[in-house]
Amino acid sequence: MPTAPHPQNTDELYQALQENQQRPYGRTRTVTAEELVDIAEQFADPLPLVRTLLELQEAYTYGSEPRKSPVVFARLLTLFDEQPDVFDERLRHLLFWRFKWVANALRALPEIPLAGLRQWLTEMRDRYEKAGLGLHPYYGQAYQLAVHIGEDTTLAYELWAGRSRTRLSDCEACEICERALYHLAAGDDERALRAWEPVLAGKESCQEEPARSLSYALLPLLRTGRTDRARELHLAGYRGCRRNPSMSGEVGRHLEFCALTGNEARGLELLAENRNLFDEVDSPLDQLDFLTGVEVLLRRVESLGHGELPAAGYAGRTWTVTGLRAEVRGRADDLAARFDARNGTAAHTGRRRARLDRAPLLDTLELTLRTRCLDDVAPAAPVALIAARPEAEVPDSLPDLILRARTSDEQGHPDAQACWARLRALVAAREYTHPDDPAVGPLVRLRADLLADEANRARERDDFADAAALHEEAAALYDDAGAPGDAALARACALLDTAEIPEQDAEGPEAKAAALTAAHASIVRLHEETSGLTPYQEARLLRLRASALAQRLQATGRQEHVAPVFAEADLLRAFAARHDLAAQISVAHLLRATTYAISGELPTAVTEADALLERLKAHGPAWHLPRTFGLRGRLQLVLQDPQAAYTALAEGLRLAADWPAEAVGTTRLHADLAEACLRLGRPEEALRHLTRAAELDLRHGSRTDAYCTYSNAAQLSLDLGRVEDCIALLDSLLAEPDVAAGELDDRLVAQLRLTRARALHTGEDLKAATAEFVALAAESAGWDDDPGSHAMIAAETAVLLAESGDFGRAREAAGQALAAHARAPRYEHLSNSLRELARLQAQQRGPDGLPDALAVLADAGRVADEARAAGYEAHGRSLDTALAYEHGRVNAYAGAYEDALAALDKALALLGEPGAEDDDHAGEWAECVRLAGAVEGLYLERPAPALTRLDAAIAHLTALGHTEETEPLTSLAARLRDEE
């Protein structure tokens, strides 16, 4: 099926050619270019054929198909020799430029004899001399051939680098890279980095740069101690080359960098993202570069004892690290040998061996906000196994292990998790034999215990339906085992789980409160009807009764629901005290403290928490301290004392290190510490806590919570200006299997993509950002239950399309935003976007864009009118004053200066003069005065009234102490006086 239309004339052909040039390099662009060449051959005029052949050669070159590029160029050269007049100055320049492309392509093919490479360079030199062109590009290619072969490059380098550049020389960025690589090969990292600096700093760039230089500079940066810079450039550089067949060598060097910095897990993640490169790279030289980087990574992973891990490799089968490494090694060794045989040297084998033998440069370097190790990418294990601490003491004897698990569970000891995890693995084994020990009881009871533990884990994940079903199943097995007390306890748990299952048609908190009231009554009956309960079982039932009422209070917040919670908590506390059940005494105090907090008695809640802390320090259990410090910290946050909150939460986190994270609420401590840090003005520390909380949630199976927290971390990193960190984090999350498979909530995934699109925009990757916004706008158009979100996304999409110069589609997106806004108003967001759309239209199109820009501002005016009628107050600038200012700016861009000045005077009247304490107002007012002064004094050439305006504003702002706001006004006034 053709990918391009069939143009009927040259105008249509050129239009199709232009559209194809907007596509990314790859098979679609290449196939379309091939079709356009076939069509161009049908025209009598040779010019369309020349232009389509040039496009096809470019598609082959940047699509990593070096075998085809020289064939196309041969046709172009024949056309040039036969009909030179068809080639104007631009086409002639392109033709001679691409002699270098052919030289690069031939070097990349080991089947081309060395004599053929030298012959092509001779052809290039002869052609350049005949055309009267400088030979600097020829000597550049001669030097690169010498490097490729492995000859002494000293003379070749001097012949190239010592010559003056010409119009056909490689761009500055590419030549900087070649010079730096020369110094790097000589072992001079510092000189190489000095040479690279203009490219690394973003001052020089091209199609291949800075991505190529960034990949080569990573290891020299590490060797010279510039680890932070290496980290920064890895993030920026990898994004510029990932999944790109023509930059597979650069991808390989980023994989190598991960392997040498303790980031093997990230390396495997990036390898999976670039799996397409195994099959899409047609250049043998690029294949060799890529595969060597892959092997460095796989070799390192295997040396760390993880050869059994899955790895992304060639299509058609699944791979382990060990299996893929063997395959890659064989292919890369063969390629290196072929190049060396062609060149008559051992250069490629030697360079490959040097990379493979390189030792890690750092034990660890935190590359991304998402720190992961190889254990995190191991095949998924049951949640209980992941949560178990390896240092927990687990008895070797099976009877002792079963008894320890039950005792620890009764005490609420965190080590119970490790015991149950071990038992679950043993019981699942085919060779398991249950001990014949009366103290242990029958196998059916152990199976019930394991189900009950699994149910508790499900409840902790808020999977109440699963928890209820598992508890009911456990209760039936306890009945079979002759354990009525345990059966009653499991059924009580199931009752509470069932009451907390969200109901689809339930009407608000009252429905949940009714369910919890009924559950409480059922648990009380079950408690009263069950005889022979042990103290532990009775205390657990009392705790479940209190928990049901506490959950009811939390759902409703009603005052009449407070006293029943205290009554049940006091029953539990008294019973636990009589039987010396320390864990249940602690739970009762926690229930009291949280009940005081929910009922609004925060100081009393703090007092209760403090009393519990003192008791825990004296009598234990010690593992309750982290959660209690966490409660105290949250109370202090509500009381607006972030420093006291931080102190409590930090102490809780310190103590939590002694216990399994899931058992003591470490995730919540990190999340609450992040909030405390934000309030204390320590956002970088907050970011670290957010990412730690998210990763713990992910390890414990709470994936939705993890992604929500990661979403907050990504937004915070973007707010902090850490754009590449934000993008790298979101790329990693969006590549997770459950996200890729569509198993995660689609709105949450959309939020991750939206933040990524905004980060791309902030990072000035307008093309990628626009594509993502357009896709999100199309998807959100179907969110009938959330038109407000679609309004905001479509509005932002309109702005990015306008920045790209696509004003037709921008206006369509703005129309979608307005339609969605009519259903769910988003006054400020939409007004801001419409004003920006109008500004861009006037700025880029001048007078021709003024009518459309004013039409967009009219829409913004109607939004402002609606907001005023609805009593909406903007969080930022007033919508009316901002609109008046934008009228002034838009008219100024379009040259309608009188209208611009009138609009700015209106804006100033709406704003009014600022006061002494009104810093934001002063800045907005000063900017409006500045623009009015510029329009009046510079464009309308009326400097006298403009100076009067400016001098009065400067005096007013100075008298109020707003000296910073006067600086642009003073500068403009000085300019006007100089021009008088």
BELQUI-V569095 format. One record per backbone hydrogen bond with DSSP energy under -0.5 kcal/mol. NH is the residue of the N-H (numbers start at 0). CO is the residue of the C=O. Records with the same first field share a line. If there is no record, write none. Layout:
# BELQUI-V569095
NH: CO  CO
This chain:
# BELQUI-V569095
6: 4
12: 8
13: 9
14: 10
15: 11
16: 12
17: 13
18: 14
19: 15
20: 16
21: 17  18
22: 19
29: 25
30: 26
31: 27
32: 28
33: 29
34: 30
35: 31
36: 32
37: 33
38: 34
39: 35
40: 36
41: 38
42: 39
49: 45
50: 46
51: 47
52: 48
53: 49
54: 50
55: 51
56: 52
57: 53
58: 54
59: 55
60: 56
61: 57
62: 58
63: 60
64: 59
67: 64
68: 64
69: 65
71: 67
72: 68
73: 69
74: 70
75: 71
76: 72
77: 73
78: 74
79: 75
80: 76
81: 77
82: 78
85: 82
86: 83
87: 85
91: 87
92: 88
93: 89
94: 90
95: 91
96: 92
97: 93
98: 95
99: 96
101: 97
102: 98
103: 99
104: 100
105: 101
106: 102
107: 103
108: 105
109: 107
111: 108
112: 110
116: 112
117: 113
118: 114
119: 115
120: 116
121: 117
122: 118
123: 119
124: 120
125: 121
126: 122
127: 123
128: 124
129: 125
130: 126
131: 128
132: 127
138: 134
139: 135
140: 136
141: 137
142: 138
143: 139
144: 140
145: 141
146: 142
147: 143
148: 144
149: 145
150: 145
152: 150
156: 152
157: 153
158: 154
159: 155
160: 156
161: 157
162: 159
168: 165
174: 170
175: 171
176: 172
177: 173
178: 174
179: 175
180: 176
181: 177
182: 178
183: 179
184: 180
185: 181
186: 183
187: 182
188: 186
191: 187
192: 188
193: 189
194: 190
195: 191
196: 192
198: 195
199: 195
200: 196
201: 198
202: 197
203: 197
205: 208
211: 207
213: 209
214: 210
215: 211
216: 212
217: 213
219: 215
220: 216
221: 217
222: 218
223: 219
224: 221
225: 220
226: 224
229: 225
230: 226
231: 227
232: 228
233: 229
234: 230
235: 231
236: 232
237: 233
238: 234
239: 235
240: 236  237
241: 237
243: 240
244: 242
245: 61
246: 243
247: 244
250: 246
251: 247
252: 248
253: 249
254: 250
255: 251
256: 252
257: 253
258: 254
259: 255
260: 257
261: 258
262: 257
266: 262
267: 263
268: 264
269: 265
270: 266
271: 267
272: 268
273: 269
274: 271
276: 273
277: 274
278: 275
279: 275
280: 276
281: 63  279
283: 281
284: 107
286: 282
287: 283
288: 284
289: 285
290: 286
291: 287
292: 288
293: 289
294: 290
295: 291
296: 292
297: 293
298: 294
299: 295
300: 296
301: 297
302: 298
303: 299  300
304: 301
305: 300
308: 305
310: 318
312: 310
316: 313
318: 310
320: 308
321: 306
323: 319
324: 320
325: 321
326: 322
327: 323
328: 324
329: 325
330: 326
331: 327
332: 328
333: 329
334: 330
335: 331
336: 332
337: 333
338: 334
339: 335
340: 336
341: 337
342: 338
343: 339
344: 339
349: 345
350: 346
351: 347
352: 348
353: 349
354: 350
355: 351
356: 352
357: 354
360: 259
361: 259
364: 260
366: 364
370: 368
375: 372
376: 372  373
377: 374
384: 381
385: 381
386: 382
387: 383
391: 388
393: 391
400: 396
401: 397
402: 398
403: 399
404: 400
405: 401
406: 402
407: 403
408: 404
409: 405
410: 406
411: 407
412: 407
415: 412
416: 413
418: 414
419: 415
420: 416
421: 417
422: 418
423: 419
424: 420
425: 421
426: 422
427: 423
428: 424  425
431: 428
436: 434
439: 436
440: 436
444: 441
445: 441
446: 442
447: 443
448: 444
449: 445
450: 446
451: 447
452: 448
453: 449
454: 450
455: 451
456: 452
457: 453
458: 454
459: 455
460: 456
461: 458
462: 457
463: 461
466: 462
467: 463
468: 464
469: 465
470: 466
471: 467
472: 468
473: 469
474: 470
475: 471
476: 472
477: 473
478: 474
479: 475
480: 476
481: 477  478
482: 477
486: 482
487: 483
488: 484
489: 485
490: 486
491: 487
492: 488
493: 489
494: 490
495: 491
496: 492
497: 493
498: 494
499: 495  496
500: 497
505: 502
507: 505
510: 506  507
511: 507
512: 508
513: 509
514: 510
515: 511
516: 512
517: 513
518: 514
519: 515
520: 516
521: 517
522: 518
523: 519
524: 520
525: 521
526: 522
527: 523
528: 524
529: 525
530: 528
537: 533
538: 534
539: 535
540: 536
541: 537
542: 538
543: 539
544: 540
545: 541
546: 542
547: 543
548: 544
549: 545
550: 546
551: 547
552: 548
553: 549
554: 550
555: 551
556: 552
560: 557
561: 558
562: 558
564: 560  561
565: 561
566: 562
567: 563
568: 564
569: 565
570: 566
571: 567
572: 568
573: 569
574: 570
575: 571
576: 572
577: 573
578: 574
579: 576
580: 575
581: 579
584: 580
585: 581
586: 582
587: 583
588: 584
589: 585
590: 586
591: 587
592: 588
593: 589
594: 590
595: 591
596: 592
597: 593
598: 594
599: 596
600: 595
601: 599
604: 600
605: 601
606: 602
607: 603
608: 604
609: 605
610: 606
611: 607
612: 608
613: 609
614: 610
615: 611
616: 612
617: 613
618: 614
619: 614  615
623: 620
624: 621
627: 623
628: 624
629: 625
630: 626
631: 627
632: 628
633: 629
634: 630
635: 631
636: 632
637: 633
638: 634
639: 636
640: 635
644: 640
645: 641
646: 642
647: 643
648: 644
649: 645
650: 646
651: 647
652: 648
653: 649
654: 650
655: 651
656: 652  653
657: 654
658: 655
662: 659
663: 659
664: 660
665: 660
668: 664
669: 665
670: 666
671: 667
672: 668
673: 669
674: 670
675: 671
676: 672
677: 673
678: 674
679: 675
680: 677
681: 676
685: 681
686: 682
687: 683
688: 684
689: 685
690: 686
691: 687
692: 688
693: 689
694: 690
695: 691
696: 692
697: 693
698: 694
699: 695
700: 697
701: 696
702: 700
705: 701
706: 702
707: 703
708: 704
709: 705
710: 706
711: 707
712: 708
713: 709
714: 710
715: 711
716: 712
717: 713
718: 714
719: 715
720: 717
721: 716
722: 720
725: 721
726: 722
727: 723
728: 724
729: 725
730: 726
731: 727
732: 728
733: 729
734: 730
735: 732
738: 735
739: 735
740: 736
741: 738
742: 737
743: 737
748: 744
749: 745
750: 746
751: 747
752: 748
753: 749
754: 750
755: 751
756: 752
757: 753
758: 754
759: 755
760: 756
761: 757
762: 758
763: 760
764: 759
765: 763
768: 764
769: 765
770: 766
771: 767
772: 768
773: 769
774: 770
775: 771
776: 772
777: 773
778: 774
779: 775
780: 776
781: 778
782: 779
783: 781
785: 782
788: 785
789: 785
790: 786
791: 787
792: 788
793: 789
794: 790
795: 791
796: 792
797: 793
798: 794
799: 795
800: 796
801: 797
802: 798
803: 799
804: 801
805: 800
806: 804
809: 805
810: 806
811: 807
812: 808
813: 809
814: 810
815: 811
816: 812
817: 813
818: 814
819: 815
820: 816
821: 817
822: 818  819
823: 819
829: 825
830: 826
831: 827
832: 828
833: 829
834: 830
835: 831
836: 832
837: 833
838: 834
839: 835
840: 836
841: 837
842: 838
843: 839
844: 840
845: 841
847: 844
848: 845
849: 845  846
852: 848
853: 849
854: 850
855: 851
856: 852
857: 853
858: 854
859: 855
860: 856
861: 857
862: 858
863: 859
864: 860
865: 861
866: 862
867: 863
868: 864
869: 865
870: 867
871: 866
873: 871
881: 877
882: 878
883: 879
884: 880
885: 881
886: 882
887: 883
888: 884
889: 885
890: 886
891: 887
892: 888
893: 889
894: 891
895: 890
896: 894
899: 895
900: 896
901: 897
902: 898
903: 899
904: 900
905: 901
906: 902
907: 903
908: 904
909: 905
910: 906
911: 907
917: 914
918: 916
921: 917
922: 918
923: 919
924: 920
925: 921
926: 922
927: 923
928: 924
929: 925
930: 926
931: 927
932: 928
933: 929
934: 930
935: 931
936: 932
937: 933
938: 933
939: 934
941: 935
945: 941
946: 942
947: 943
948: 944
949: 945
950: 946
951: 947
952: 948
953: 949
954: 950
955: 951
956: 952
957: 953
958: 954
959: 955
960: 956  957
961: 956
962: 960
965: 961  962
966: 962  963
969: 965
970: 966
971: 967
972: 968
973: 969
974: 970
975: 971
976: 972
977: 973
978: 974
979: 975  976
